[in-house]
């Protein structure tokens, strides 16, 4: 799998490029990116490796409204985190929209500066922990009387499916990207996890 870098899309929005179909959610570039210098140390352990992550976000449960294929809520505080990194401009816009709605400015996009091959491999080795968490969340929230929890249970199922099918390939592509500062060309070997 070739890694796709979402940061140029984010930068284009910073320069005023509109977000197709999401203007009502993201009227302008989120000027709060980088506003929390200690965000990396506050990141939610459930975030999948990549440039975007949630760290001490709000607990309003609005991120899935615009980015249901990327954002999920934890069951401790209801904070948002990124369970699937964006792989297209539209997906990037959706993650940005979720971040823009967070009044705590808890989302960041500087994961590339923090993730190392060792940290990614550690996360992958420990993926059973997050998988078990998401599976338990699905079992609990899918039976909830609260419609928002039942909806979020679908995100937990999607997270488990992503861990089981596709996340490993994404992470190998991301490792290559971090090490080589470019996506892998067809046929190039990707690093192991």
ZAZATOR-232277 format. One record per atom (N, C-alpha, C): x, y, z. Coordinates in nm, 2 decimals, padded with zeros to 4 digits. Example, Ala and Ser with C-alpha at 12.3 -4.5 7.8 and 13.67 -1.06 7.14 Angstrom:
BEGIN
(r (01.32 -00.57 00.78))
(r (01.23 -00.45 00.78))
(r (01.32 -00.33 00.78))
(r (01.28 -00.22 00.71))
(r (01.37 -00.11 00.71))
(r (01.29 00.00 00.79))
***
This chain:
BEGIN
(r (00.08 -00.12 00.00))
(r (00.00 00.00 00.00))
(r (00.09 00.12 00.00))
(r (00.06 00.22 -00.08))
(r (00.13 00.34 -00.09))
(r (00.07 00.44 00.01))
(r (00.16 00.50 00.09))
(r (00.11 00.60 00.19))
(r (00.07 00.73 00.11))
(r (-00.04 00.79 00.15))
(r (-00.08 00.92 00.10))
(r (-00.06 01.02 00.21))
(r (00.01 01.13 00.18))
(r (00.03 01.23 00.28))
(r (-00.08 01.34 00.28))
(r (-00.15 01.35 00.39))
(r (-00.26 01.45 00.40))
(r (-00.22 01.59 00.43))
(r (-00.09 01.61 00.47))
(r (-00.05 01.74 00.51))
(r (-00.06 01.85 00.40))
(r (-00.02 01.82 00.27))
(r (-00.04 01.92 00.16))
(r (-00.19 01.96 00.15))
(r (-00.28 01.88 00.17))
(r (-00.43 01.91 00.17))
(r (-00.45 02.01 00.29))
(r (-00.40 01.98 00.40))
(r (-00.42 02.07 00.52))
(r (-00.36 02.20 00.49))
(r (-00.24 02.21 00.43))
(r (-00.17 02.33 00.40))
(r (-00.25 02.41 00.30))
(r (-00.31 02.34 00.20))
(r (-00.39 02.41 00.10))
(r (-00.51 02.48 00.16))
(r (-00.57 02.42 00.26))
(r (-00.68 02.48 00.34))
(r (-00.63 02.60 00.41))
(r (-00.50 02.60 00.46))
(r (-00.44 02.71 00.53))
(r (-00.43 02.83 00.44))
(r (-00.41 02.80 00.31))
(r (-00.40 02.91 00.21))
(r (-00.53 02.95 00.15))
(r (-00.64 02.90 00.21))
(r (-00.77 02.95 00.17))
(r (-00.85 02.86 00.07))
(r (-00.79 02.74 00.04))
(r (-00.87 02.65 -00.05))
(r (-00.99 02.60 00.03))
(r (-01.11 02.61 -00.04))
(r (-01.23 02.57 00.03))
(r (-01.24 02.42 00.05))
(r (-01.32 02.38 00.15))
(r (-01.34 02.24 00.18))
(r (-01.47 02.20 00.11))
(r (-01.46 02.13 00.00))
(r (-01.58 02.09 -00.08))
(r (-01.68 02.02 00.01))
(r (-01.80 02.07 00.01))
(r (-01.91 02.01 00.08))
(r (-01.90 02.02 00.23))
(r (-01.80 02.08 00.28))
(r (-01.79 02.09 00.43))
(r (-01.78 02.23 00.48))
(r (-01.81 02.32 00.39))
(r (-01.79 02.47 00.43))
(r (-01.87 02.50 00.55))
(r (-01.99 02.43 00.57))
(r (-02.06 02.46 00.69))
(r (-02.00 02.42 00.82))
(r (-01.90 02.32 00.81))
(r (-01.83 02.27 00.92))
(r (-01.70 02.33 00.95))
(r (-01.63 02.37 00.84))
(r (-01.50 02.42 00.85))
(r (-01.49 02.55 00.77))
(r (-01.53 02.66 00.83))
(r (-01.53 02.79 00.75))
(r (-01.40 02.84 00.71))
(r (-01.29 02.80 00.78))
(r (-01.16 02.84 00.75))
(r (-01.06 02.74 00.81))
(r (-00.94 02.76 00.77))
(r (-00.83 02.67 00.83))
(r (-00.84 02.68 00.98))
(r (-00.82 02.57 01.05))
(r (-00.82 02.57 01.19))
(r (-00.69 02.63 01.25))
(r (-00.69 02.75 01.29))
(r (-00.57 02.82 01.34))
(r (-00.52 02.76 01.47))
(r (-00.60 02.67 01.53))
(r (-00.55 02.62 01.66))
(r (-00.45 02.50 01.64))
(r (-00.42 02.46 01.52))
(r (-00.32 02.35 01.50))
(r (-00.19 02.40 01.57))
(r (-00.13 02.32 01.65))
(r (-00.01 02.36 01.71))
(r (-00.03 02.45 01.84))
(r (-00.15 02.47 01.88))
(r (-00.17 02.56 01.99))
(r (-00.14 02.50 02.12))
(r (-00.13 02.37 02.12))
(r (-00.10 02.29 02.25))
(r (00.04 02.23 02.24))
(r (00.14 02.30 02.29))
(r (00.28 02.24 02.28))
(r (00.30 02.11 02.34))
(r (00.22 02.07 02.43))
(r (00.23 01.94 02.50))
(r (00.13 01.83 02.45))
(r (00.07 01.86 02.34))
(r (-00.04 01.77 02.29))
(r (00.01 01.63 02.27))
(r (00.13 01.61 02.22))
(r (00.18 01.48 02.19))
(r (00.18 01.39 02.32))
(r (00.23 01.45 02.43))
(r (00.23 01.38 02.56))
(r (00.09 01.36 02.61))
(r (-00.01 01.43 02.57))
(r (-00.14 01.41 02.61))
(r (-00.23 01.33 02.52))
(r (-00.17 01.28 02.41))
(r (-00.25 01.21 02.31))
(r (-00.32 01.08 02.37))
(r (-00.43 01.05 02.32))
(r (-00.51 00.94 02.36))
(r (-00.44 00.81 02.31))
(r (-00.41 00.71 02.39))
(r (-00.34 00.59 02.35))
(r (-00.41 00.51 02.24))
(r (-00.53 00.54 02.22))
(r (-00.61 00.47 02.12))
(r (-00.59 00.52 01.97))
(r (-00.53 00.64 01.96))
(r (-00.50 00.70 01.83))
(r (-00.41 00.60 01.75))
(r (-00.45 00.59 01.62))
(r (-00.37 00.51 01.53))
(r (-00.25 00.59 01.49))
(r (-00.13 00.54 01.47))
(r (-00.02 00.62 01.42))
(r (-00.05 00.69 01.29))
(r (00.00 00.81 01.28))
(r (-00.01 00.89 01.17))
(r (-00.01 01.04 01.20))
(r (-00.03 01.13 01.11))
(r (-00.01 01.27 01.13))
(r (-00.12 01.33 01.23))
(r (-00.24 01.28 01.22))
(r (-00.35 01.34 01.30))
(r (-00.37 01.25 01.43))
(r (-00.40 01.32 01.54))
(r (-00.43 01.25 01.66))
(r (-00.51 01.35 01.75))
(r (-00.59 01.28 01.84))
(r (-00.66 01.36 01.94))
(r (-00.58 01.35 02.08))
(r (-00.58 01.47 02.14))
(r (-00.51 01.48 02.27))
(r (-00.59 01.57 02.36))
(r (-00.65 01.52 02.47))
(r (-00.73 01.60 02.56))
(r (-00.83 01.68 02.48))
(r (-00.91 01.62 02.40))
(r (-01.01 01.69 02.32))
(r (-01.13 01.71 02.42))
(r (-01.24 01.77 02.36))
(r (-01.36 01.79 02.43))
(r (-01.43 01.66 02.45))
(r (-01.55 01.67 02.51))
(r (-01.63 01.55 02.54))
(r (-01.77 01.57 02.48))
(r (-01.78 01.65 02.38))
(r (-01.91 01.68 02.32))
(r (-01.96 01.58 02.22))
(r (-01.88 01.49 02.18))
(r (-01.92 01.38 02.08))
(r (-01.97 01.44 01.95))
(r (-01.90 01.53 01.89))
(r (-01.94 01.58 01.76))
(r (-01.86 01.54 01.65))
(r (-01.74 01.49 01.67))
(r (-01.65 01.45 01.56))
(r (-01.70 01.35 01.47))
(r (-01.77 01.25 01.52))
(r (-01.82 01.14 01.43))
(r (-01.93 01.20 01.34))
(r (-01.99 01.31 01.37))
(r (-02.09 01.37 01.29))
(r (-02.04 01.41 01.15))
(r (-01.91 01.44 01.14))
(r (-01.85 01.48 01.01))
(r (-01.74 01.38 00.97))
(r (-01.69 01.30 01.06))
(r (-01.58 01.21 01.03))
(r (-01.60 01.07 01.09))
(r (-01.71 01.01 01.06))
(r (-01.74 00.88 01.13))
(r (-01.65 00.77 01.09))
(r (-01.58 00.78 00.98))
(r (-01.48 00.68 00.94))
(r (-01.34 00.70 00.99))
(r (-01.33 00.80 01.08))
(r (-01.20 00.84 01.13))
(r (-01.19 00.87 01.28))
(r (-01.30 00.91 01.33))
(r (-01.30 00.96 01.47))
(r (-01.39 00.87 01.56))
(r (-01.34 00.84 01.68))
(r (-01.42 00.76 01.77))
(r (-01.40 00.83 01.91))
(r (-01.48 00.79 02.01))
(r (-01.48 00.84 02.14))
(r (-01.43 00.74 02.24))
(r (-01.36 00.78 02.34))
(r (-01.32 00.68 02.44))
(r (-01.43 00.67 02.54))
(r (-01.43 00.57 02.62))
(r (-01.53 00.54 02.72))
(r (-01.50 00.59 02.86))
(r (-01.38 00.65 02.88))
(r (-01.34 00.70 03.01))
(r (-01.39 00.84 03.03))
(r (-01.36 00.93 02.93))
(r (-01.40 01.07 02.94))
(r (-01.49 01.12 02.82))
(r (-01.50 01.03 02.72))
(r (-01.57 01.07 02.60))
(r (-01.49 01.15 02.50))
(r (-01.36 01.15 02.52))
(r (-01.27 01.23 02.44))
(r (-01.26 01.16 02.30))
(r (-01.23 01.25 02.20))
(r (-01.22 01.20 02.06))
(r (-01.08 01.16 02.03))
(r (-01.06 01.06 01.94))
(r (-00.93 01.03 01.89))
(r (-00.95 00.98 01.75))
(r (-00.83 00.97 01.68))
(r (-00.83 00.93 01.53))
(r (-00.80 00.78 01.53))
(r (-00.90 00.70 01.48))
(r (-00.88 00.56 01.46))
(r (-00.84 00.51 01.32))
(r (-00.86 00.60 01.23))
(r (-00.82 00.58 01.09))
(r (-00.77 00.71 01.03))
(r (-00.65 00.71 00.98))
(r (-00.59 00.83 00.92))
(r (-00.65 00.85 00.79))
(r (-00.66 00.98 00.75))
(r (-00.72 01.01 00.62))
(r (-00.63 00.96 00.50))
(r (-00.69 00.92 00.39))
(r (-00.62 00.87 00.28))
(r (-00.66 00.94 00.15))
(r (-00.74 01.05 00.16))
(r (-00.78 01.12 00.04))
(r (-00.80 01.27 00.09))
(r (-00.81 01.36 -00.01))
(r (-00.84 01.50 00.04))
(r (-00.97 01.51 00.11))
(r (-01.08 01.44 00.06))
(r (-01.21 01.45 00.13))
(r (-01.20 01.40 00.27))
(r (-01.13 01.29 00.29))
(r (-01.12 01.23 00.42))
(r (-01.04 01.33 00.51))
(r (-00.94 01.39 00.46))
(r (-00.86 01.49 00.53))
(r (-00.95 01.61 00.58))
(r (-01.03 01.65 00.48))
(r (-01.13 01.76 00.52))
(r (-01.22 01.72 00.63))
(r (-01.26 01.60 00.63))
(r (-01.35 01.55 00.73))
(r (-01.28 01.55 00.87))
(r (-01.16 01.50 00.87))
(r (-01.08 01.50 01.00))
(r (-01.06 01.64 01.05))
(r (-01.03 01.73 00.95))
(r (-01.01 01.87 00.99))
(r (-01.14 01.93 01.04))
(r (-01.25 01.89 00.98))
(r (-01.38 01.94 01.03))
(r (-01.41 01.90 01.17))
(r (-01.38 01.77 01.20))
(r (-01.39 01.72 01.34))
(r (-01.30 01.80 01.43))
(r (-01.18 01.83 01.39))
(r (-01.09 01.90 01.48))
(r (-01.14 02.04 01.50))
(r (-01.19 02.10 01.39))
(r (-01.23 02.24 01.40))
(r (-01.35 02.26 01.50))
(r (-01.43 02.16 01.52))
(r (-01.54 02.16 01.61))
(r (-01.50 02.14 01.75))
(r (-01.38 02.11 01.78))
(r (-01.33 02.08 01.92))
(r (-01.29 02.21 01.99))
(r (-01.37 02.26 02.08))
(r (-01.34 02.39 02.15))
(r (-01.22 02.38 02.23))
(r (-01.17 02.26 02.26))
(r (-01.05 02.24 02.34))
(r (-00.92 02.24 02.26))
(r (-00.94 02.25 02.13))
(r (-00.82 02.25 02.04))
(r (-00.73 02.13 02.06))
(r (-00.80 02.01 02.08))
(r (-00.73 01.89 02.12))
(r (-00.67 01.81 02.01))
(r (-00.71 01.84 01.89))
(r (-00.66 01.76 01.78))
(r (-00.53 01.83 01.73))
(r (-00.44 01.74 01.68))
(r (-00.31 01.79 01.62))
(r (-00.28 01.72 01.49))
(r (-00.19 01.77 01.42))
(r (-00.15 01.72 01.29))
(r (00.00 01.71 01.28))
(r (00.07 01.70 01.39))
(r (00.22 01.69 01.39))
(r (00.27 01.55 01.42))
(r (00.19 01.45 01.40))
(r (00.23 01.32 01.44))
(r (00.36 01.27 01.36))
(r (00.38 01.32 01.24))
(r (00.50 01.29 01.17))
(r (00.63 01.33 01.24))
(r (00.62 01.43 01.32))
(r (00.73 01.48 01.39))
(r (00.76 01.40 01.52))
(r (00.66 01.32 01.56))
(r (00.68 01.24 01.68))
(r (00.68 01.09 01.66))
(r (00.61 01.04 01.57))
(r (00.61 00.89 01.55))
(r (00.75 00.85 01.50))
(r (00.80 00.75 01.55))
(r (00.93 00.69 01.51))
(r (00.90 00.55 01.47))
(r (00.99 00.49 01.39))
(r (00.97 00.35 01.36))
(r (00.95 00.26 01.48))
(r (01.03 00.29 01.59))
(r (01.02 00.21 01.71))
(r (00.88 00.23 01.78))
(r (00.83 00.35 01.78))
(r (00.70 00.38 01.84))
(r (00.59 00.31 01.76))
(r (00.60 00.32 01.63))
(r (00.50 00.25 01.55))
(r (00.50 00.10 01.57))
(r (00.62 00.05 01.57))
(r (00.62 -00.10 01.59))
(r (00.57 -00.14 01.73))
(r (00.60 -00.06 01.83))
(r (00.55 -00.08 01.97))
(r (00.40 -00.08 01.97))
(r (00.34 00.03 01.90))
(r (00.20 00.04 01.89))
(r (00.14 -00.09 01.83))
(r (00.20 -00.13 01.72))
(r (00.15 -00.25 01.64))
(r (00.16 -00.37 01.73))
(r (00.27 -00.39 01.80))
(r (00.28 -00.51 01.89))
(r (00.17 -00.51 02.00))
(r (00.13 -00.39 02.04))
(r (00.03 -00.37 02.15))
(r (-00.11 -00.36 02.09))
(r (-00.13 -00.38 01.96))
(r (-00.26 -00.35 01.90))
(r (-00.37 -00.44 01.96))
(r (-00.33 -00.55 02.02))
(r (-00.43 -00.63 02.09))
(r (-00.50 -00.56 02.20))
(r (-00.43 -00.47 02.27))
(r (-00.49 -00.39 02.37))
(r (-00.60 -00.30 02.32))
(r (-00.57 -00.23 02.21))
(r (-00.67 -00.14 02.16))
(r (-00.79 -00.22 02.09))
(r (-00.75 -00.33 02.03))
(r (-00.85 -00.41 01.97))
(r (-00.95 -00.47 02.07))
(r (-00.90 -00.52 02.18))
(r (-00.98 -00.57 02.29))
(r (-01.07 -00.46 02.35))
(r (-01.01 -00.34 02.36))
(r (-01.09 -00.22 02.41))
(r (-01.20 -00.19 02.32))
(r (-01.18 -00.18 02.19))
(r (-01.28 -00.15 02.09))
(r (-01.39 -00.26 02.08))
(r (-01.35 -00.38 02.09))
(r (-01.44 -00.49 02.09))
(r (-01.53 -00.49 02.21))
(r (-01.48 -00.46 02.33))
(r (-01.56 -00.45 02.45))
(r (-01.65 -00.33 02.44))
(r (-01.60 -00.22 02.38))
(r (-01.68 -00.10 02.37))
(r (-01.80 -00.13 02.28))
(r (-01.78 -00.20 02.17))
(r (-01.89 -00.23 02.08))
(r (-01.99 -00.32 02.15))
(r (-01.95 -00.42 02.22))
(r (-02.04 -00.51 02.29))
(r (-02.13 -00.43 02.39))
(r (-02.07 -00.33 02.46))
(r (-02.14 -00.25 02.56))
(r (-02.23 -00.15 02.50))
(r (-02.17 -00.07 02.41))
(r (-02.25 00.05 02.35))
(r (-02.35 00.00 02.25))
(r (-02.33 -00.11 02.19))
(r (-02.43 -00.15 02.09))
(r (-02.57 -00.19 02.16))
(r (-02.56 -00.21 02.29))
(r (-02.68 -00.25 02.36))
(r (-02.74 -00.13 02.44))
(r (-02.67 -00.01 02.43))
(r (-02.71 00.10 02.51))
(r (-02.84 00.16 02.47))
(r (-02.91 00.22 02.56))
(r (-03.04 00.29 02.53))
(r (-03.01 00.43 02.46))
(r (-02.88 00.47 02.47))
(r (-02.84 00.60 02.41))
(r (-02.81 00.58 02.27))
(r (-02.88 00.65 02.18))
(r (-02.86 00.63 02.03))
(r (-02.72 00.68 01.99))
(r (-02.66 00.77 02.06))
(r (-02.52 00.82 02.02))
(r (-02.42 00.71 02.05))
(r (-02.44 00.64 02.16))
(r (-02.35 00.53 02.19))
(r (-02.37 00.41 02.10))
(r (-02.49 00.39 02.06))
(r (-02.52 00.28 01.96))
(r (-02.45 00.32 01.83))
(r (-02.46 00.44 01.79))
(r (-02.39 00.48 01.66))
(r (-02.24 00.47 01.68))
(r (-02.18 00.51 01.79))
(r (-02.04 00.51 01.81))
(r (-01.99 00.36 01.82))
(r (-02.08 00.27 01.86))
(r (-02.04 00.13 01.86))
(r (-02.01 00.08 01.72))
(r (-02.07 00.14 01.62))
(r (-02.03 00.11 01.48))
(r (-01.89 00.15 01.45))
(r (-01.85 00.26 01.51))
(r (-01.71 00.31 01.49))
(r (-01.61 00.21 01.56))
(r (-01.65 00.16 01.67))
(r (-01.57 00.06 01.74))
(r (-01.55 -00.07 01.65))
(r (-01.66 -00.11 01.59))
(r (-01.66 -00.23 01.50))
(r (-01.57 -00.19 01.38))
(r (-01.58 -00.07 01.33))
(r (-01.50 -00.03 01.21))
(r (-01.35 -00.03 01.25))
(r (-01.32 00.01 01.38))
(r (-01.18 00.02 01.42))
(r (-01.12 -00.13 01.43))
(r (-01.20 -00.22 01.48))
(r (-01.15 -00.36 01.49))
(r (-01.13 -00.41 01.35))
(r (-01.22 -00.38 01.26))
(r (-01.21 -00.43 01.12))
(r (-01.08 -00.37 01.06))
(r (-01.05 -00.24 01.09))
(r (-00.94 -00.17 01.03))
(r (-00.81 -00.24 01.09))
(r (-00.81 -00.27 01.22))
(r (-00.69 -00.33 01.28))
(r (-00.67 -00.47 01.21))
(r (-00.78 -00.54 01.19))
(r (-00.77 -00.68 01.13))
(r (-00.74 -00.68 00.98))
(r (-00.78 -00.57 00.91))
(r (-00.77 -00.57 00.76))
(r (-00.73 -00.43 00.71))
(r (-00.60 -00.41 00.69))
(r (-00.56 -00.29 00.62))
(r (-00.47 -00.20 00.71))
(r (-00.48 -00.20 00.84))
(r (-00.40 -00.11 00.92))
(r (-00.25 -00.15 00.91))
(r (-00.22 -00.28 00.91))
(r (-00.08 -00.32 00.90))
(r (-00.02 -00.27 00.77))
(r (-00.09 -00.28 00.66))
(r (-00.04 -00.23 00.53))
(r (-00.02 -00.08 00.53))
(r (-00.12 -00.01 00.59))
(r (-00.10 00.13 00.61))
(r (00.02 00.17 00.69))
(r (00.04 00.10 00.80))
(r (00.16 00.13 00.89))
(r (00.29 00.10 00.82))
(r (00.30 00.00 00.74))
(r (00.42 -00.03 00.66))
(r (00.45 00.08 00.56))
(r (00.34 00.13 00.50))
(r (00.36 00.25 00.41))
(r (00.40 00.37 00.48))
(r (00.34 00.39 00.60))
(r (00.37 00.51 00.68))
(r (00.52 00.50 00.73))
(r (00.56 00.38 00.77))
(r (00.70 00.37 00.81))
(r (00.79 00.40 00.70))
(r (00.76 00.36 00.58))
(r (00.85 00.39 00.46))
(r (00.85 00.54 00.44))
(r (00.73 00.60 00.45))
(r (00.72 00.75 00.44))
(r (00.81 00.82 00.54))
(r (00.80 00.78 00.66))
(r (00.88 00.85 00.77))
(r (01.03 00.83 00.75))
(r (01.07 00.71 00.70))
(r (01.21 00.68 00.68))
(r (01.27 00.74 00.56))
(r (01.19 00.75 00.45))
(r (01.24 00.79 00.32))
(r (01.19 00.93 00.28))
(r (01.09 00.99 00.35))
(r (01.03 01.12 00.32))
(r (00.97 01.12 00.18))
(r (00.91 01.00 00.14))
(r (00.84 00.99 00.01))
(r (00.76 00.86 00.02))
(r (00.65 00.85 -00.06))
(r (00.58 00.72 -00.07))
(r (00.66 00.62 -00.14))
(r (00.64 00.49 -00.11))
(r (00.70 00.39 -00.18))
(r (00.66 00.38 -00.32))
(r (00.75 00.34 -00.41))
(r (00.71 00.32 -00.55))
(r (00.66 00.18 -00.57))
(r (00.58 00.16 -00.67))
(r (00.53 00.02 -00.69))
(r (00.65 -00.08 -00.70))
(r (00.63 -00.19 -00.62))
(r (00.74 -00.29 -00.62))
(r (00.84 -00.27 -00.52))
(r (00.85 -00.15 -00.46))
(r (00.95 -00.13 -00.35))
(r (00.91 -00.21 -00.22))
(r (01.01 -00.26 -00.16))
(r (00.98 -00.33 -00.03))
(r (00.95 -00.23 00.08))
(r (00.85 -00.27 00.16))
(r (00.81 -00.19 00.27))
(r (00.87 -00.24 00.40))
(r (00.90 -00.16 00.50))
(r (00.96 -00.21 00.62))
(r (00.86 -00.30 00.69))
(r (00.91 -00.39 00.77))
(r (00.83 -00.48 00.85))
(r (00.78 -00.41 00.98))
(r (00.68 -00.47 01.03))
(r (00.63 -00.42 01.16))
(r (00.68 -00.51 01.27))
***
